[in-house]
Amino acid sequence: MSYILESLAPGETVVARFHLHWTAKGRLILGIVLIPLVIGIFITIYEWLRLHKTGIVGRETEEVRLSAIETVDLEQSTWGRLLGFGNVRVTGRGESSVLFDRVADPVGVKRAIETAYSAHVEHAKDPSNR
């Protein structure tokens, strides 16, 4: 016996039974299949981009001294704001700059760099440190 027939009150009867059109079922099935697939593709692409490294034996580093920082710029797209990632560019004196590409919580990263820079400047100005 179906749930509908079991849940009828005394004196109630089923007058008609209707079924979903195949397109409604198709959209539901398509959604159930496609949502995990799309999420999986996005995660795979993100991880590949995040972990993509160049060079096997060689190494290339970019550095900017804390005392040489001039600007800390934040670049965040609409998707970045929605998903919580962005780029932070630290520019030093001259032509040096370091790009932190697609970092999580870019506002927090920018704030941490600026706080470290401020602490360094205050420490350098304090006469008791000399």
N, CA and C of each residue as an Amber inpcrd file, in Angstrom:
protein
   390
   0.8410000  -1.1680000   0.0000000   0.0000000   0.0000000   0.0000000
   0.8950000   1.2430000   0.0000000   0.5190000   2.2500000  -0.7680000
   1.3380000   3.4510000  -0.8750000   1.1130000   4.3660000   0.3240000
   2.0240000   5.2680000   0.5010000   1.9460000   6.2280000   1.6120000
   0.6620000   7.0530000   1.5310000   0.2850000   7.4600000   0.3300000
  -0.9250000   8.2800000   0.1590000  -2.1540000   7.5140000   0.6440000
  -2.2790000   6.2580000   0.2570000  -3.4340000   5.4710000   0.6840000
  -3.4170000   5.2210000   2.1870000  -2.2620000   5.0680000   2.7750000
  -2.1600000   4.8530000   4.2190000  -2.5060000   6.1020000   5.0160000
  -2.2690000   7.2720000   4.4180000  -2.4790000   8.5070000   5.1580000
  -3.8690000   9.1100000   4.9810000  -4.7450000   8.4470000   4.2610000
  -6.1090000   8.9600000   4.0780000  -6.9030000   8.8580000   5.3720000
  -7.7000000   9.8790000   5.6280000  -8.6000000   9.8620000   6.7860000
  -9.8190000   9.0120000   6.4400000 -10.5410000   8.5670000   7.4460000
 -11.7560000   7.7680000   7.1620000 -12.7250000   8.5510000   6.2700000
 -13.2160000   7.9240000   5.2320000 -14.1480000   8.5470000   4.3120000
 -13.4820000   9.2370000   3.1300000 -12.1440000   9.3720000   3.1460000
 -11.4430000  10.0170000   2.0280000 -11.0760000   8.9670000   0.9860000
 -11.0820000   9.3630000  -0.2680000 -10.6840000   8.4850000  -1.3650000
  -9.8150000   9.2700000  -2.3360000  -9.0220000   8.5620000  -3.0820000
  -8.1900000   9.1760000  -4.1090000  -9.0440000   9.3000000  -5.3630000
  -9.1730000  10.5620000  -5.8430000 -10.0080000  10.8140000  -7.0080000
  -9.1860000  10.7170000  -8.2790000  -7.9790000  11.2500000  -8.2450000
  -7.1290000  11.2320000  -9.4400000  -5.6790000  11.1800000  -9.0030000
  -4.8610000  10.6610000  -9.8920000  -3.4290000  10.5720000  -9.6400000
  -2.7030000  11.2160000 -10.8060000  -1.7430000  12.1000000 -10.5100000
  -1.0170000  12.8010000 -11.5540000   0.4650000  12.4790000 -11.4370000
   1.1620000  12.4970000 -12.5640000   2.5840000  12.2000000 -12.6010000
   3.3340000  13.3990000 -13.1550000   4.5660000  13.5300000 -12.7490000
   5.4090000  14.5900000 -13.2840000   5.7320000  14.3030000 -14.7460000
   5.8150000  15.3540000 -15.5170000   6.2330000  15.2350000 -16.9100000
   7.6920000  14.7990000 -16.9280000   8.1030000  14.1200000 -17.9680000
   9.4820000  13.6220000 -18.0340000  10.4970000  14.7530000 -17.9980000
  10.1180000  15.9500000 -18.4900000  11.0760000  17.0630000 -18.4630000
  11.3570000  17.5130000 -17.0330000  10.3700000  17.4340000 -16.1580000
  10.5760000  17.8020000 -14.7560000  11.5160000  16.8030000 -14.0870000
  11.3020000  15.5330000 -14.3730000  12.1890000  14.5040000 -13.8300000
  13.5920000  14.6550000 -14.4070000  13.6450000  14.9790000 -15.7040000
  14.9420000  15.1440000 -16.3640000  15.7410000  16.2820000 -15.7540000
  15.0800000  17.3990000 -15.4670000  15.7880000  18.5300000 -14.8460000
  16.3030000  18.1590000 -13.4670000  15.4990000  17.4320000 -12.7080000
  15.9260000  16.9990000 -11.3800000  17.1420000  16.0810000 -11.4750000
  17.0710000  15.1060000 -12.3380000  18.1900000  14.1630000 -12.5070000
  19.4230000  14.8990000 -13.0350000  19.2160000  15.7720000 -14.0080000
  20.3170000  16.5480000 -14.5650000  20.9900000  17.3960000 -13.4840000
  20.1800000  18.0280000 -12.6390000  20.7270000  18.8360000 -11.5450000
  21.5210000  17.9960000 -10.5610000  20.9920000  16.8390000 -10.2170000
  21.6780000  15.9560000  -9.2690000  23.0090000  15.4780000  -9.8420000
  23.0590000  15.2430000 -11.1370000  24.2910000  14.7670000 -11.7700000
  25.2560000  15.9190000 -12.0410000  24.7470000  17.0360000 -12.5570000
  25.6250000  18.1230000 -13.0030000  26.2290000  18.9440000 -11.8680000
  25.4960000  19.1740000 -10.8030000  26.0360000  20.0160000  -9.7220000
  27.3340000  19.4310000  -9.1560000  27.3810000  18.1570000  -8.7530000
  28.6630000  17.6190000  -8.2730000  29.7460000  17.6080000  -9.3550000
  29.3410000  17.3670000 -10.6080000  30.2970000  17.3490000 -11.7020000
  30.9360000  18.7260000 -11.8860000  30.1330000  19.7740000 -11.9030000
  30.6440000  21.1400000 -12.0750000  31.5240000  21.5360000 -10.8920000
  31.0890000  21.2140000  -9.6890000  31.9030000  21.5200000  -8.5040000
  33.2310000  20.7760000  -8.5780000  33.2060000  19.5300000  -8.9870000
  34.4390000  18.7540000  -9.1280000  35.3850000  19.3430000 -10.1540000
  34.8340000  19.8110000 -11.2680000  35.6740000  20.4290000 -12.3040000
  36.3140000  21.7010000 -11.7730000  35.5260000  22.5590000 -11.0830000
  36.0830000  23.7870000 -10.5280000  37.1880000  23.4910000  -9.5130000
  36.9820000  22.5080000  -8.6570000  37.9950000  22.1550000  -7.6560000
  39.2470000  21.6250000  -8.3410000  39.0770000  20.7900000  -9.3570000
  40.2290000  20.2460000 -10.0820000  41.0360000  21.3450000 -10.7500000
  40.3610000  22.2630000 -11.4320000  41.0610000  23.3660000 -12.0960000
  41.7570000  24.2500000 -11.0730000  41.0700000  24.5650000  -9.9710000
  41.6700000  25.4050000  -8.9300000  42.9250000  24.7540000  -8.3530000
  42.8400000  23.4790000  -8.0280000  43.9940000  22.7880000  -7.4550000
  45.1390000  22.7140000  -8.4570000  44.8270000  22.4820000  -9.7230000
  45.8840000  22.4250000 -10.7340000  46.5700000  23.7720000 -10.8500000
  45.8010000  24.8400000 -10.8770000  46.3980000  26.1710000 -10.9860000
  47.1810000  26.5290000  -9.7320000  46.6500000  26.1460000  -8.5760000
  47.3060000  26.4930000  -7.3150000  48.6100000  25.7230000  -7.1300000
  48.6330000  24.4770000  -7.5770000  49.8040000  23.6350000  -7.3620000
  50.7630000  23.6070000  -8.5430000  50.4050000  24.2980000  -9.6190000
  51.2590000  24.2970000 -10.8070000  52.5710000  25.0100000 -10.5110000
  53.6660000  24.3110000 -10.6480000  54.9850000  24.8730000 -10.3750000
  55.8550000  24.6970000 -11.6080000  56.8090000  25.5870000 -11.7590000
  57.7230000  25.4660000 -12.8880000  59.1070000  25.1010000 -12.3740000
  59.8400000  24.3780000 -13.1880000  61.1980000  23.9900000 -12.8390000
  61.2290000  22.7200000 -12.0260000  62.1940000  21.8670000 -12.3240000
  62.3410000  20.6180000 -11.5820000  63.5010000  20.7500000 -10.5970000
  64.6270000  21.2290000 -11.0790000  65.8060000  21.3660000 -10.2330000
  65.9930000  22.8270000  -9.8200000  65.7550000  23.7490000 -10.7270000
  65.9560000  25.1720000 -10.4500000  64.8700000  25.7420000  -9.5740000
  65.1540000  26.9060000  -9.0360000  64.1940000  27.5740000  -8.1780000
  64.2370000  29.0560000  -8.4600000  63.0960000  29.6590000  -8.4810000
  63.0160000  31.1010000  -8.6780000  62.2180000  31.6950000  -7.5230000
  62.7690000  32.7060000  -6.8700000  62.0650000  33.3420000  -5.7600000
  61.9140000  34.8290000  -6.0310000  60.8640000  35.3850000  -5.4620000
  60.6430000  36.8190000  -5.5190000  60.5430000  37.3120000  -4.0840000
  61.3010000  38.3240000  -3.7670000  61.3080000  38.8380000  -2.4090000
  61.2610000  40.3530000  -2.4140000  60.5930000  40.8930000  -1.4210000
  60.6000000  42.3330000  -1.1720000  60.8580000  42.4900000   0.3170000
  61.8880000  43.2500000   0.6600000  62.1890000  43.4750000   2.0750000
  61.0420000  44.2280000   2.7250000  60.7900000  43.9110000   3.9840000
  59.7180000  44.5600000   4.7240000  59.9120000  46.0730000   4.7640000
  61.1420000  46.4950000   4.8980000  61.4220000  47.9310000   4.9740000
  61.2920000  48.6220000   3.6110000  61.2470000  47.8470000   2.5230000
  61.1900000  48.4200000   1.1790000  59.7840000  48.4320000   0.5840000
  58.7830000  47.9880000   1.3500000  57.4160000  47.9410000   0.8230000
  56.8810000  49.3520000   0.6210000  56.3310000  49.5930000  -0.5660000
  55.7000000  50.8800000  -0.8550000  54.1810000  50.7540000  -0.8980000
  53.6590000  49.7440000  -1.5910000  52.2090000  49.5620000  -1.6680000
  51.8380000  48.0970000  -1.5310000  50.6330000  47.8790000  -1.0300000
  50.0410000  46.5500000  -0.9730000  48.6770000  46.6880000  -1.6460000
  48.5510000  46.1190000  -2.8460000  47.3310000  46.2600000  -3.6370000
  46.5180000  44.9760000  -3.5990000  45.2100000  45.1410000  -3.6150000
  44.2850000  44.0160000  -3.6040000  43.4820000  44.0310000  -4.8930000
  43.4380000  42.8960000  -5.5880000  42.6310000  42.7340000  -6.7950000
  41.6820000  41.5750000  -6.5490000  40.3640000  41.8630000  -6.6720000
  39.3900000  40.8130000  -6.3970000  38.2160000  40.9470000  -7.3610000
  37.9610000  39.8950000  -8.1210000  36.8480000  39.8870000  -9.0690000
  35.5390000  39.6330000  -8.3190000  34.4500000  39.6860000  -9.0490000
  33.1480000  39.3890000  -8.4410000  33.1270000  37.9580000  -7.9230000
  33.6220000  37.0170000  -8.7440000  33.6890000  35.6180000  -8.2960000
  34.6100000  35.4830000  -7.0940000  35.7070000  36.2460000  -7.1090000
  36.6290000  36.2040000  -5.9780000  35.9790000  36.6810000  -4.6900000
  35.1710000  37.7320000  -4.7880000  34.4740000  38.2230000  -3.5970000
  33.4600000  37.2060000  -3.1070000  32.7430000  36.5730000  -4.0390000
  31.7350000  35.5910000  -3.6510000  32.3620000  34.3400000  -3.0390000
  33.4940000  33.9060000  -3.6050000  34.1160000  32.6600000  -3.1600000
  35.2730000  32.8690000  -2.1830000  35.6480000  34.1270000  -1.9190000
  36.6540000  34.4120000  -0.8960000  38.0980000  34.2570000  -1.3350000
  38.4380000  34.6320000  -2.5760000  39.8340000  34.5960000  -3.0040000
  40.1440000  35.8550000  -3.7880000  41.4280000  36.1180000  -3.9780000
  41.8410000  37.2870000  -4.7460000  43.3540000  37.3340000  -4.8680000
  43.8500000  38.4000000  -5.4870000  45.2830000  38.5890000  -5.6790000
  45.7550000  39.7420000  -4.8040000  46.9260000  39.5750000  -4.2080000
  47.5430000  40.6350000  -3.4250000  48.9190000  40.8950000  -4.0350000
  49.1630000  42.1390000  -4.4210000  50.4460000  42.5210000  -5.0230000
  51.1700000  43.4470000  -4.0550000  52.3910000  43.0540000  -3.6900000
  53.2470000  43.8580000  -2.8210000  54.3110000  44.4990000  -3.7080000
  54.3220000  45.8280000  -3.7400000  55.2730000  46.5580000  -4.5740000
  56.3220000  47.2000000  -3.6820000  57.5780000  47.0160000  -4.0610000
  58.6740000  47.6050000  -3.3020000  59.3000000  48.7590000  -4.0520000
  60.3350000  49.3060000  -3.4840000  61.0570000  50.3930000  -4.1590000
  61.6610000  49.8800000  -5.4550000  61.7150000  50.7200000  -6.4440000
  62.2420000  50.3050000  -7.7430000  61.1840000  49.5520000  -8.5070000
  61.5840000  48.4860000  -9.1550000  60.6520000  47.7300000  -9.9880000
  60.2590000  46.3960000  -9.3640000  60.6120000  46.1560000  -8.1310000
  60.3170000  44.8600000  -7.5260000  58.8630000  44.7880000  -7.0650000
  58.2650000  43.6380000  -7.3150000  56.9160000  43.3840000  -6.8200000
  56.7130000  41.8790000  -6.7080000  55.8370000  41.5010000  -5.7840000
  55.5120000  40.0950000  -5.5710000  54.0000000  39.9650000  -5.6680000
  53.5430000  38.9800000  -6.4380000  52.1140000  38.7420000  -6.5970000
  51.7380000  37.4580000  -5.8770000  50.8150000  37.5770000  -4.9300000
  50.2270000  36.4120000  -4.2820000  48.9320000  36.1370000  -5.0470000
  48.9790000  35.1530000  -5.9320000  47.8860000  34.8920000  -6.8700000
  46.8550000  33.9550000  -6.2600000  45.5860000  34.3510000  -6.3030000
  44.4500000  33.5450000  -5.8660000  44.6060000  33.0450000  -4.4400000
  44.9180000  33.9400000  -3.5130000  45.0380000  33.5480000  -2.1150000
  43.6600000  33.5980000  -1.4540000  43.4630000  32.7310000  -0.4770000
  42.2410000  32.7630000   0.3180000  42.3100000  33.9460000   1.2670000
  41.2000000  34.5810000   1.5300000  41.0810000  35.7410000   2.4110000
  42.1060000  36.8210000   2.0590000  42.0110000  37.3830000   0.8630000
  42.9990000  38.3790000   0.4420000  42.9990000  39.6420000   1.2990000
  41.8440000  40.0000000   1.8620000  41.7940000  41.1730000   2.7420000
  42.6120000  40.9040000   4.0020000  42.5040000  39.6960000   4.5340000
  43.3010000  39.3090000   5.7050000  44.7870000  39.2820000   5.4060000
  45.1490000  38.8070000   4.1950000  46.5580000  38.7730000   3.7840000
  47.0970000  40.1940000   3.6860000  46.3300000  41.0730000   3.0510000
  46.7460000  42.4770000   2.9120000  46.9060000  43.1270000   4.2850000
  45.9440000  42.8900000   5.1590000  45.9920000  43.4500000   6.5050000
  47.2090000  42.9290000   7.2750000  47.5250000  41.6480000   7.1400000
  48.6740000  41.0640000   7.8460000  49.9840000  41.6710000   7.3580000
  50.1010000  41.8740000   6.0410000  51.3260000  42.4830000   5.4890000
  51.4560000  43.9170000   5.9700000  50.3530000  44.6680000   5.9310000
  50.3910000  46.0640000   6.3810000  50.6750000  46.1690000   7.8740000
  50.1460000  45.2480000   8.6710000  50.4150000  45.2340000  10.1120000
  51.8820000  44.9280000  10.3850000  52.4410000  43.9500000   9.6540000
  53.8590000  43.6190000   9.8230000  54.7340000  44.8000000   9.4270000
  54.3710000  45.4750000   8.3480000  55.1290000  46.6540000   7.8960000
  55.0580000  47.7620000   8.9470000  53.8690000  48.0370000   9.4740000
  53.7120000  49.0780000  10.4930000  54.5180000  48.7590000  11.7520000
  54.4780000  47.4980000  12.1740000  55.2440000  47.0920000  13.3540000
  56.7410000  47.2540000  13.1000000  57.1730000  46.9370000  11.8860000
  58.5840000  47.0780000  11.5350000  58.9980000  48.5520000  11.5570000
  58.1550000  49.4200000  11.0120000  58.4520000  50.8550000  10.9800000
  58.4890000  51.4230000  12.3960000  57.5250000  51.0520000  13.2400000
  57.4900000  51.5240000  14.6240000  58.7040000  51.0330000  15.4020000
  59.0900000  49.7810000  15.1470000  60.2610000  49.2070000  15.8190000
  61.5370000  49.9420000  15.4070000  61.6140000  50.3190000  14.1270000
  62.7880000  51.0210000  13.6330000  62.8560000  52.4490000  14.1680000
  61.7120000  53.0770000  14.4500000  61.6750000  54.4480000  14.9520000
  61.9440000  54.5350000  16.4580000  61.7160000  53.4370000  17.1780000
  61.8680000  53.4430000  18.6330000  63.3370000  53.6000000  19.0050000
  63.7110000  54.6870000  19.7160000  65.1200000  54.9200000  20.0530000
  65.6870000  53.8930000  21.0290000  64.8510000  53.2060000  21.7860000
  65.3540000  52.2170000  22.7540000  65.8790000  50.9640000  22.0560000
  65.6090000  50.8130000  20.7950000  66.0600000  49.6310000  20.0420000
  67.4660000  49.8150000  19.4810000  68.0520000  50.9690000  19.6750000
  69.3750000  51.2150000  19.0820000  70.4700000  51.0120000  20.0660000
